Amino acid sequence: MRKRLSLLLLLLVVTTFLAGCSEFSEPIYSESTGFWNEYIVWPLVSAITYFKDLLGTYGLGIIAVTIIIRLVLLPLMIKQTKSSKNMQQVQPEMAKLKEKYSSKDAVTQQKYQQEMMALYKERGINPAAGCLPVFIQMPILIGFYHAISRMNNTPEINLGDFAGFTLAEPSIFLAVLAGVMQLIVLRTGPAMDNPQMKMMMYIMPFMIIGFGIVLPAALTLYWVIGNIISIIQNLFIYKPWNKPKTEPVKSGGAKK
């Protein structure tokens, strides 16, 4: 949980820093130079514009590109989700290991780490799998922000409206919707079974709402569509409606 929150805070810091650079307030064209422009921002602008011409509005273009990006990331996201599910399933065994190696001396903790890694290997768990999708999505999300911002600063481009929202301006409604969707994502995923992740379940939606209130509605639309896909993914993998009820722990009192 701490790693994910740290990554989200890092995303906010990087986005804020880059937003303050004058280059990212300039128009964007195919002739724009620089690695970030040539390989991140302009490809996103081109893809959004292509689907806008195909579907009729920039809103539909953003939705189409979002779906394509999420489909490309889907195998990685499924692997991450399954890894989180497996991690949750081994928690009872992890608790036994912690109890077995409760001593804090170096030798005991080394044995604990060895048995923990052996357990991960046996169950096919990669502890780093949960952070990798976040790292991959960070440049895409930041790239989306700059693509939308620079499209809005390009005289030849008018993002216009979509479903009653001005895409170049913040939308409180979409921000709240994105936050609610994020809450549903967390409630249909592993967070509900992990006490440590429950804190993230309540923090992340408010962070998303906070971002959405100040960022263009076009970017918030990306979050909404992405979260809808994540909800569908969680419903298929976790099947929250089939979760077995946790039986109460029986007291083991001495018999007389």
TORGU-931175 format. One record per residue: residue number from 1; chain; z, y negated, x of N, C-alpha, C in turn. Coordinates in steps of 0.001 Angstrom, whole numbers, plus 500000, padded with zeros to 6 digits. Layout:
<NUM, A, <Z, Y, X>, <Z, Y, X>, <Z, Y, X>>
...
This chain:
<1, A, <500000, 501209, 500831>, <500000, 500000, 500000>, <500000, 498745, 500862>>
<2, A, <500854, 498728, 501906>, <500938, 497542, 502759>, <499614, 497277, 503455>>
<3, A, <498926, 498360, 503872>, <497645, 498194, 504550>, <496635, 497550, 503622>>
<4, A, <496595, 497988, 502365>, <495614, 497441, 501429>, <495911, 495979, 501109>>
<5, A, <497188, 495673, 500926>, <497552, 494286, 500663>, <497219, 493410, 501862>>
<6, A, <497442, 493938, 503069>, <497105, 493180, 504279>, <495606, 492921, 504352>>
<7, A, <494805, 493913, 503961>, <493360, 493751, 503977>, <492909, 492712, 502956>>
<8, A, <493557, 492710, 501780>, <493208, 491723, 500765>, <493562, 490310, 501232>>
<9, A, <494730, 490175, 501868>, <495117, 488869, 502401>, <494166, 488438, 503507>>
<10, A, <493742, 489406, 504336>, <492771, 489100, 505390>, <491457, 488628, 504783>>
<11, A, <491046, 489267, 503682>, <489829, 488865, 502982>, <489935, 487424, 502514>>
<12, A, <491087, 487050, 501955>, <491293, 485685, 501475>, <491219, 484694, 502630>>
<13, A, <491872, 485035, 503755>, <491878, 484130, 504904>, <490471, 483944, 505453>>
<14, A, <489744, 485056, 505632>, <488389, 484979, 506182>, <487475, 484204, 505256>>
<15, A, <487578, 484477, 503941>, <486741, 483768, 502968>, <487021, 482275, 502992>>
<16, A, <488311, 481925, 503027>, <488675, 480510, 503053>, <488176, 479837, 504325>>
<17, A, <488304, 480540, 505452>, <487845, 479984, 506725>, <486339, 479754, 506709>>
<18, A, <485596, 480770, 506274>, <484147, 480648, 506267>, <483669, 479612, 505258>>
<19, A, <484419, 479494, 504158>, <484029, 478511, 503141>, <484138, 477098, 503684>>
<20, A, <485010, 476901, 504660>, <485165, 475573, 505228>, <484110, 475222, 506251>>
<21, A, <483317, 476200, 506698>, <482267, 475923, 507669>, <481098, 475233, 506972>>
<22, A, <480604, 474165, 507582>, <479545, 473383, 506951>, <478275, 474201, 506735>>
<23, A, <478029, 475192, 507627>, <476810, 475982, 507513>, <476713, 476689, 506169>>
<24, A, <477868, 477119, 505644>, <477865, 477897, 504420>, <477800, 477026, 503172>>
<25, A, <477701, 475725, 503347>, <477451, 474824, 502226>, <475999, 474366, 502190>>
<26, A, <475217, 474855, 503155>, <473814, 474454, 503227>, <472949, 475365, 502367>>
<27, A, <471735, 474945, 502020>, <470818, 475806, 501264>, <470481, 477063, 502064>>
<28, A, <470007, 478095, 501372>, <469637, 479339, 502026>, <468153, 479607, 501790>>
<29, A, <467439, 479919, 502868>, <466018, 480241, 502790>, <465733, 481445, 503673>>
<30, A, <464528, 481982, 503547>, <464143, 483125, 504376>, <464093, 482741, 505848>>
<31, A, <463922, 481440, 506136>, <463856, 480977, 507520>, <465232, 480727, 508131>>
<32, A, <466298, 480835, 507335>, <467646, 480589, 507852>, <467959, 481582, 508969>>
<33, A, <468493, 481072, 510060>, <468740, 481901, 511239>, <470207, 482283, 511352>>
<34, A, <470465, 483228, 512251>, <471828, 483709, 512454>, <471998, 485102, 511868>>
<35, A, <472815, 485929, 512530>, <473014, 487314, 512095>, <473495, 487391, 510649>>
<36, A, <474515, 486580, 510320>, <475105, 486621, 508973>, <474070, 486259, 507914>>
<37, A, <473280, 485224, 508188>, <472253, 484803, 507236>, <471154, 485856, 507084>>
<38, A, <470683, 486388, 508217>, <469515, 487265, 508207>, <469820, 488659, 507669>>
<39, A, <471045, 489155, 507915>, <471326, 490547, 507585>, <472325, 490734, 506447>>
<40, A, <472991, 489685, 506021>, <473952, 489801, 504921>, <473564, 488889, 503761>>
<41, A, <473556, 487571, 503998>, <473387, 486604, 502912>, <471974, 486655, 502327>>
<42, A, <470950, 486521, 503171>, <469590, 486467, 502634>, <469175, 487767, 501946>>
<43, A, <469491, 488965, 502473>, <469169, 490184, 501723>, <469811, 490220, 500341>>
<44, A, <471067, 489738, 500229>, <471721, 489704, 498918>, <471032, 488705, 497999>>
<45, A, <470690, 487522, 498545>, <469981, 486516, 497750>, <468636, 487070, 497283>>
<46, A, <467912, 487731, 498173>, <466603, 488293, 497832>, <466717, 489358, 496748>>
<47, A, <467734, 490222, 496869>, <467916, 491288, 495882>, <468269, 490707, 494511>>
<48, A, <469191, 489729, 494496>, <469572, 489103, 493229>, <468372, 488408, 492598>>
<49, A, <467601, 487692, 493418>, <466428, 486977, 492906>, <465370, 487946, 492387>>
<50, A, <465184, 489065, 493098>, <464195, 490068, 492664>, <464539, 490591, 491273>>
<51, A, <465802, 490974, 491082>, <466195, 491516, 489779>, <466275, 490426, 488719>>
<52, A, <466514, 489184, 489139>, <466459, 488071, 488185>, <465042, 487937, 487638>>
<53, A, <464041, 488002, 488532>, <462651, 487913, 488097>, <462270, 489112, 487223>>
<54, A, <462886, 490266, 487512>, <462568, 491485, 486770>, <463246, 491524, 485410>>
<55, A, <464514, 491047, 485357>, <465321, 491188, 484145>, <465474, 489899, 483353>>
<56, A, <465216, 488755, 483988>, <465190, 487506, 483228>, <466266, 486495, 483548>>
<57, A, <467445, 486928, 484032>, <468518, 485975, 484334>, <469212, 486367, 485632>>
<58, A, <469841, 485370, 486272>, <470594, 485669, 487489>, <471814, 486538, 487185>>
<59, A, <472364, 486381, 485985>, <473501, 487224, 485600>, <473137, 488691, 485612>>
<60, A, <472000, 489036, 485006>, <471547, 490425, 485011>, <471164, 490870, 486418>>
<61, A, <470651, 489920, 487217>, <470326, 490242, 488603>, <471567, 490618, 489388>>
<62, A, <472650, 489858, 489191>, <473915, 490142, 489874>, <474468, 491490, 489422>>
<63, A, <474390, 491768, 488118>, <474870, 493054, 487605>, <474082, 494208, 488210>>
<64, A, <472758, 494061, 488289>, <471913, 495121, 488847>, <472248, 495378, 490310>>
<65, A, <472401, 494306, 491098>, <472722, 494467, 492522>, <474113, 495072, 492689>>
<66, A, <475049, 494671, 491833>, <476400, 495233, 491894>, <476372, 496737, 491658>>
<67, A, <475623, 497157, 490642>, <475537, 498586, 490326>, <474910, 499348, 491488>>
<68, A, <473863, 498787, 492083>, <473205, 499450, 493210>, <474163, 499585, 494392>>
<69, A, <474897, 498504, 494702>, <475851, 498551, 495816>, <476920, 499606, 495558>>
<70, A, <477445, 499643, 494330>, <478487, 500603, 494017>, <477960, 502032, 494031>>
<71, A, <476713, 502233, 493644>, <476127, 503575, 493705>, <475955, 504024, 495157>>
<72, A, <475571, 503076, 496026>, <475441, 503405, 497452>, <476806, 503782, 498033>>
<73, A, <477853, 503063, 497611>, <479202, 503322, 498112>, <479897, 504461, 497383>>
<74, A, <479281, 504967, 496306>, <479954, 505947, 495445>, <480440, 507185, 496195>>
<75, A, <479615, 507817, 497062>, <480130, 508997, 497777>, <481383, 508692, 498586>>
<76, A, <481403, 507529, 499240>, <482570, 507135, 500023>, <483768, 506872, 499121>>
<77, A, <483522, 506222, 497976>, <484601, 505913, 497046>, <485178, 507196, 496447>>
<78, A, <484303, 508169, 496125>, <484768, 509442, 495582>, <485615, 510180, 496621>>
<79, A, <485161, 510142, 497878>, <485921, 510780, 498950>, <487287, 510125, 499100>>
<80, A, <487316, 508792, 499000>, <488580, 508064, 499094>, <489496, 508450, 497943>>
<81, A, <488928, 508516, 496728>, <489727, 508832, 495546>, <490288, 510241, 495621>>
<82, A, <489460, 511195, 496057>, <489935, 512567, 496186>, <490997, 512675, 497266>>
<83, A, <490828, 511913, 498353>, <491825, 511917, 499421>, <493157, 511382, 498904>>
<84, A, <493095, 510321, 498091>, <494322, 509766, 497506>, <494976, 510771, 496565>>
<85, A, <494136, 511498, 495814>, <494664, 512513, 494897>, <495339, 513639, 495671>>
<86, A, <494687, 514095, 496750>, <495280, 515139, 497585>, <496571, 514658, 498242>>
<87, A, <496573, 513379, 498668>, <497768, 512806, 499274>, <498940, 512835, 498303>>
<88, A, <498645, 512541, 497027>, <499699, 512544, 496027>, <500227, 513952, 495783>>
<89, A, <499329, 514943, 495847>, <499726, 516318, 495574>, <500637, 516895, 496662>>
<90, A, <500540, 516369, 497883>, <501373, 516903, 498972>, <502672, 516129, 499136>>
<91, A, <502944, 515176, 498269>, <504168, 514392, 498396>, <505432, 515247, 498383>>
<92, A, <505528, 516284, 497521>, <506739, 517127, 497565>, <506924, 517790, 498926>>
<93, A, <505833, 518268, 499535>, <505922, 518889, 500850>, <506267, 517855, 501919>>
<94, A, <505749, 516642, 501768>, <506086, 515570, 502696>, <507574, 515247, 502626>>
<95, A, <508112, 515251, 501408>, <509539, 514968, 501239>, <510391, 516035, 501930>>
<96, A, <509920, 517300, 501851>, <510661, 518375, 502521>, <510616, 518211, 504034>>
<97, A, <509453, 517785, 504550>, <509333, 517562, 505992>, <510266, 516436, 506442>>
<98, A, <510325, 515351, 505655>, <511211, 514241, 506002>, <512667, 514683, 506024>>
<99, A, <513007, 515538, 505053>, <514386, 516030, 505003>, <514663, 516968, 506180>>
<100, A, <513662, 517801, 506532>, <513816, 518754, 507626>, <513968, 518038, 508962>>
<101, A, <513198, 516960, 509130>, <513229, 516204, 510382>, <513812, 514817, 510134>>
<102, A, <515010, 514800, 509570>, <515640, 513519, 509222>, <516195, 512789, 510435>>
<103, A, <516433, 513529, 511512>, <516960, 512896, 512726>, <515921, 511923, 513301>>
<104, A, <516375, 510796, 513823>, <515481, 509747, 514311>, <515211, 509825, 515815>>
<105, A, <515668, 510888, 516477>, <515401, 510972, 517913>, <513927, 511260, 518152>>
<106, A, <513446, 510947, 519349>, <512018, 511004, 519663>, <511440, 512412, 519513>>
<107, A, <512176, 513430, 519953>, <511671, 514810, 519904>, <511483, 515265, 518460>>
<108, A, <512487, 514975, 517619>, <512404, 515368, 516212>, <511262, 514657, 515509>>
<109, A, <511118, 513352, 515779>, <510045, 512592, 515128>, <508672, 513048, 515603>>
<110, A, <508572, 513498, 516853>, <507297, 514025, 517353>, <506935, 515314, 516609>>
<111, A, <507926, 516191, 516403>, <507694, 517415, 515643>, <507293, 517098, 514198>>
<112, A, <507951, 516078, 513641>, <507627, 515655, 512267>, <506173, 515193, 512170>>
<113, A, <505754, 514392, 513143>, <504371, 513900, 513148>, <503381, 515044, 513306>>
<114, A, <503704, 516017, 514155>, <502814, 517156, 514366>, <502669, 517991, 513100>>
<115, A, <503782, 518268, 512427>, <503707, 519073, 511204>, <503026, 518293, 510079>>
<116, A, <503253, 516977, 510045>, <502600, 516165, 509020>, <501088, 516176, 509206>>
<117, A, <500625, 516011, 510443>, <499192, 516023, 510712>, <498602, 517399, 510448>>
<118, A, <499376, 518459, 510735>, <498909, 519816, 510441>, <498759, 520016, 508934>>
<119, A, <499688, 519441, 508158>, <499606, 519517, 506706>, <498387, 518761, 506192>>
<120, A, <498149, 517565, 506754>, <496965, 516794, 506370>, <495686, 517586, 506653>>
<121, A, <495634, 518207, 507827>, <494434, 518954, 508218>, <494237, 520154, 507297>>
<122, A, <495321, 520830, 506952>, <495242, 522002, 506082>, <494722, 521633, 504693>>
<123, A, <495152, 520472, 504193>, <494745, 520041, 502854>, <493490, 519174, 502861>>
<124, A, <492918, 518929, 504044>, <491700, 518121, 504123>, <491926, 516663, 503787>>
<125, A, <493061, 516119, 504233>, <493414, 514735, 503928>, <493153, 513862, 505150>>
<126, A, <492476, 512743, 504927>, <492246, 511755, 505982>, <493018, 510491, 505622>>
<127, A, <494139, 510204, 506308>, <494951, 509032, 505947>, <494181, 507721, 506011>>
<128, A, <493147, 507650, 506856>, <492381, 506415, 507005>, <491330, 506239, 505916>>
<129, A, <491107, 507282, 505084>, <490036, 507217, 504087>, <490281, 506128, 503055>>
<130, A, <491566, 505813, 502798>, <491857, 504812, 501788>, <491488, 503401, 502211>>
<131, A, <491451, 503138, 503526>, <491152, 501790, 504013>, <489675, 501574, 504294>>
<132, A, <488935, 502643, 504588>, <487542, 502500, 504989>, <486686, 501799, 503940>>
<133, A, <486766, 502163, 502634>, <485951, 501459, 501648>, <486264, 499975, 501570>>
<134, A, <487534, 499606, 501800>, <487899, 498192, 501775>, <487216, 497461, 502915>>
<135, A, <487215, 498072, 504106>, <486561, 497462, 505259>, <485063, 497286, 505007>>
<136, A, <484442, 498287, 504367>, <483003, 498226, 504116>, <482680, 497161, 503072>>
<137, A, <483539, 497053, 502052>, <483262, 496106, 500977>, <483559, 494661, 501364>>
<138, A, <484408, 494446, 502370>, <484772, 493075, 502740>, <483560, 492219, 503101>>
<139, A, <482659, 492672, 504025>, <481490, 491825, 504319>, <480573, 491657, 503121>>
<140, A, <480512, 492689, 502243>, <479675, 492575, 501042>, <480244, 491525, 500105>>
<141, A, <481568, 491569, 499893>, <482206, 490609, 498995>, <482097, 489189, 499531>>
<142, A, <482380, 489021, 500837>, <482254, 487698, 501454>, <480793, 487256, 501428>>
<143, A, <479864, 488212, 501704>, <478441, 487895, 501649>, <478013, 487461, 500256>>
<144, A, <478559, 488119, 499231>, <478264, 487726, 497852>, <478734, 486302, 497587>>
<145, A, <479938, 485997, 498075>, <480472, 484649, 497875>, <479555, 483601, 498495>>
<146, A, <479135, 483856, 499733>, <478278, 482877, 500399>, <476870, 482868, 499816>>
<147, A, <476385, 484031, 499378>, <475061, 484065, 498744>, <475063, 483209, 497482>>
<148, A, <476095, 483385, 496641>, <476184, 482614, 495398>, <476371, 481134, 495709>>
<149, A, <477278, 480825, 496649>, <477542, 479419, 496984>, <476288, 478729, 497517>>
<150, A, <475560, 479403, 498399>, <474401, 478774, 499012>, <473204, 478749, 498076>>
<151, A, <473117, 479732, 497178>, <472092, 479664, 496132>, <472333, 478442, 495251>>
<152, A, <473618, 478184, 494975>, <473969, 477031, 494147>, <473656, 475718, 494848>>
<153, A, <473646, 475730, 496198>, <473343, 474521, 496969>, <471866, 474414, 497347>>
<154, A, <471063, 475372, 496875>, <469629, 475355, 497147>, <468902, 474718, 495961>>
<155, A, <468237, 473579, 496174>, <467607, 472859, 495048>, <466637, 473703, 494244>>
<156, A, <465964, 474657, 494897>, <464965, 475464, 494204>, <465572, 476545, 493311>>
<157, A, <466891, 476719, 493385>, <467550, 477796, 492634>, <468534, 477206, 491627>>
<158, A, <468434, 477681, 490404>, <469375, 477302, 489353>, <469971, 478581, 488780>>
<159, A, <471249, 478839, 489113>, <471872, 480076, 488652>, <471936, 480154, 487133>>
<160, A, <472081, 478999, 486485>, <472069, 478955, 485026>, <473300, 479587, 484402>>
<161, A, <473148, 479984, 483140>, <474255, 480562, 482380>, <473990, 482036, 482108>>
<162, A, <475088, 482743, 481826>, <474982, 484147, 481428>, <476126, 484464, 480481>>
<163, A, <475795, 484928, 479296>, <476794, 485287, 478282>, <477743, 484123, 478004>>
<164, A, <477225, 482910, 478086>, <478027, 481732, 477786>, <478791, 481176, 478957>>
<165, A, <478646, 481758, 480157>, <479359, 481294, 481341>, <478378, 480645, 482310>>
<166, A, <478797, 479527, 482906>, <478012, 478890, 483955>, <478327, 479604, 485261>>
<167, A, <477344, 480303, 485804>, <477588, 481190, 486941>, <478019, 480458, 488197>>
<168, A, <477641, 479212, 488346>, <477978, 478465, 489556>, <479379, 477875, 489500>>
<169, A, <480047, 477947, 488351>, <481366, 477358, 488187>, <482404, 478439, 487882>>
<170, A, <483677, 478189, 488200>, <484724, 479172, 487891>, <484857, 479391, 486390>>
<171, A, <485270, 480573, 486004>, <485509, 480903, 484604>, <486887, 481556, 484490>>
<172, A, <487796, 480901, 483800>, <489140, 481457, 483632>, <489075, 482760, 482844>>
<173, A, <488200, 482800, 481825>, <488090, 484015, 481012>, <487656, 485209, 481861>>
<174, A, <486600, 485024, 482666>, <486136, 486113, 483520>, <487184, 486485, 484563>>
<175, A, <487925, 485487, 485055>, <488973, 485758, 486040>, <490054, 486659, 485435>>
<176, A, <490479, 486325, 484216>, <491492, 487144, 483537>, <490929, 488529, 483222>>
<177, A, <489665, 488577, 482783>, <489033, 489870, 482492>, <488968, 490737, 483744>>
<178, A, <488631, 490127, 484886>, <488587, 490874, 486146>, <489974, 491411, 486508>>
<179, A, <491017, 490586, 486265>, <492377, 491027, 486540>, <492801, 492179, 485652>>
<180, A, <492449, 492093, 484372>, <492773, 493174, 483428>, <492051, 494456, 483826>>
<181, A, <490779, 494316, 484196>, <490007, 495481, 484637>, <490630, 496107, 485880>>
<182, A, <491111, 495261, 486801>, <491759, 495772, 488011>, <493027, 496540, 487652>>
<183, A, <493783, 496042, 486664>, <494983, 496737, 486211>, <494627, 498109, 485649>>
<184, A, <493544, 498180, 484872>, <493110, 499456, 484300>, <492671, 500414, 485396>>
<185, A, <491983, 499870, 486415>, <491577, 500702, 487552>, <492798, 501360, 488176>>
<186, A, <493849, 500582, 488392>, <495049, 501105, 489033>, <495802, 502074, 488128>>
<187, A, <495814, 501804, 486831>, <496531, 502674, 485902>, <495819, 504004, 485687>>
<188, A, <494524, 504038, 485881>, <493790, 505292, 485728>, <493652, 506040, 487051>>
<189, A, <494164, 505443, 488141>, <494078, 506061, 489454>, <495410, 506638, 489888>>
<190, A, <495608, 506787, 491198>, <496821, 507430, 491710>, <498057, 506552, 491685>>
<191, A, <497912, 505266, 491398>, <499060, 504356, 491479>, <500174, 504739, 490521>>
<192, A, <499805, 505259, 489344>, <500815, 505576, 488346>, <501727, 506722, 488788>>
<193, A, <501250, 507579, 489704>, <502046, 508712, 490166>, <502757, 508431, 491481>>
<194, A, <502519, 507258, 492048>, <503087, 506928, 493354>, <503967, 505692, 493219>>
<195, A, <505280, 505856, 493323>, <506190, 504701, 493161>, <505880, 503566, 494117>>
<196, A, <505443, 503891, 495354>, <505157, 502849, 496336>, <503923, 502044, 495969>>
<197, A, <502987, 502656, 495227>, <501754, 501970, 494864>, <501894, 501167, 493571>>
<198, A, <502985, 501388, 492844>, <503165, 500665, 491584>, <503280, 499166, 491820>>
<199, A, <503859, 498786, 492974>, <503951, 497367, 493295>, <502564, 496764, 493405>>
<200, A, <501637, 497504, 494053>, <500267, 497032, 494186>, <499612, 496898, 492820>>
<201, A, <500005, 497762, 491880>, <499424, 497736, 490543>, <499706, 496405, 489847>>
<202, A, <500815, 495791, 490172>, <501167, 494527, 489533>, <500743, 493308, 490357>>
<203, A, <500580, 493481, 491670>, <500204, 492352, 492522>, <498702, 492100, 492505>>
<204, A, <497912, 493169, 492655>, <496467, 493011, 492799>, <495801, 492290, 491633>>
<205, A, <496115, 492622, 490370>, <495470, 491897, 489272>, <495697, 490395, 489328>>
<206, A, <496913, 489973, 489718>, <497188, 488547, 489816>, <496417, 487913, 490971>>
<207, A, <496233, 488676, 492057>, <495438, 488158, 493169>, <493990, 487966, 492738>>
<208, A, <493456, 488947, 492006>, <492078, 488852, 491525>, <491923, 487660, 490594>>
<209, A, <492890, 487464, 489699>, <492843, 486319, 488784>, <492881, 485012, 489572>>
<210, A, <493755, 484960, 490585>, <493847, 483754, 491405>, <492538, 483430, 492103>>
<211, A, <491870, 484465, 492659>, <490565, 484251, 493281>, <489548, 483784, 492248>>
<212, A, <489554, 484457, 491088>, <488548, 484180, 490063>, <488638, 482781, 489492>>
<213, A, <489838, 482202, 489488>, <490012, 480865, 488923>, <489332, 479799, 489780>>
<214, A, <489222, 480053, 491090>, <488662, 479036, 491989>, <487259, 479372, 492492>>
<215, A, <486837, 480640, 492368>, <485524, 481041, 492865>, <484485, 481023, 491740>>
<216, A, <483204, 480958, 492084>, <482158, 480915, 491056>, <482202, 482131, 490137>>
<217, A, <481836, 481924, 488875>, <481850, 483008, 487893>, <480913, 484137, 488291>>
<218, A, <479876, 483824, 489066>, <478947, 484862, 489520>, <479669, 485911, 490353>>
<219, A, <480601, 485478, 491205>, <481352, 486421, 492030>, <482356, 487194, 491174>>
<220, A, <482979, 486521, 490215>, <483911, 487195, 489318>, <483183, 488248, 488488>>
<221, A, <481944, 487957, 488108>, <481127, 488926, 487390>, <480926, 490183, 488232>>
<222, A, <480744, 490007, 489535>, <480626, 491147, 490457>, <481888, 492001, 490395>>
<223, A, <483073, 491366, 490396>, <484328, 492113, 490315>, <484446, 492865, 488998>>
<224, A, <484094, 492200, 487897>, <484215, 492835, 486577>, <483364, 494095, 486515>>
<225, A, <482098, 493991, 486905>, <481200, 495142, 486844>, <481664, 496231, 487807>>
<226, A, <482079, 495840, 489007>, <482569, 496813, 489977>, <483791, 497558, 489467>>
<227, A, <484700, 496853, 488781>, <485894, 497495, 488248>, <485570, 498424, 487084>>
<228, A, <484585, 498068, 486283>, <484162, 498963, 485197>, <483670, 500288, 485785>>
<229, A, <482894, 500214, 486872>, <482406, 501427, 487528>, <483582, 502226, 488092>>
<230, A, <484570, 501536, 488665>, <485746, 502219, 489220>, <486543, 502918, 488115>>
<231, A, <486650, 502298, 486946>, <487363, 502922, 485822>, <486670, 504215, 485413>>
<232, A, <485339, 504164, 485279>, <484576, 505364, 484918>, <484778, 506460, 485971>>
<233, A, <484743, 506056, 487228>, <484950, 506997, 488336>, <486327, 507647, 488245>>
<234, A, <487368, 506837, 488008>, <488726, 507378, 487909>, <488879, 508320, 486724>>
<235, A, <488230, 507986, 485605>, <488344, 508835, 484418>, <487751, 510211, 484683>>
<236, A, <486668, 510274, 485442>, <486035, 511555, 485740>, <486818, 512351, 486778>>
<237, A, <487390, 511672, 487775>, <488065, 512379, 488863>, <489510, 512701, 488520>>
<238, A, <490247, 511722, 488007>, <491672, 511915, 487758>, <491979, 512493, 486383>>
<239, A, <491091, 512203, 485403>, <491317, 512677, 484037>, <492768, 512396, 483605>>
<240, A, <493145, 511118, 483527>, <494553, 510773, 483271>, <495095, 511329, 481961>>
<241, A, <494198, 511616, 481008>, <494670, 512146, 479729>, <495139, 513599, 479859>>
<242, A, <494789, 514287, 480984>, <495185, 515678, 481202>, <496374, 515820, 482124>>
<243, A, <496998, 514703, 482482>, <498124, 514796, 483411>, <499281, 515552, 482764>>
<244, A, <499812, 516563, 483471>, <500947, 517304, 482909>, <502195, 516444, 482868>>
<245, A, <502988, 516655, 481866>, <504238, 515906, 481745>, <505238, 516409, 482781>>
<246, A, <505904, 515456, 483407>, <506898, 515820, 484417>, <508160, 516328, 483739>>
<247, A, <508549, 517559, 484113>, <509743, 518136, 483514>, <510991, 517545, 484155>>
<248, A, <512017, 517305, 483348>, <513239, 516750, 483916>, <513905, 517738, 484867>>
<249, A, <514495, 517187, 485931>, <515179, 518037, 486901>, <516465, 518539, 486306>>
<250, A, <516627, 519874, 486337>, <517818, 520480, 485749>, <518981, 520404, 486721>>
<251, A, <520119, 520166, 486166>, <521316, 520089, 487003>, <521716, 521471, 487472>>
<252, A, <522016, 521583, 488726>, <522380, 522894, 489285>, <523862, 523051, 489444>>
<253, A, <524620, 522867, 488401>, <526088, 522985, 488474>, <526546, 524406, 488727>>
<254, A, <527701, 524584, 489317>, <528247, 525909, 489625>, <528680, 526609, 488354>>
<255, A, <528399, 527897, 488296>, <528804, 528683, 487125>, <530241, 529079, 487264>>
<256, A, <530902, 529063, 486163>, <532308, 529496, 486158>, <532390, 530955, 485735>>
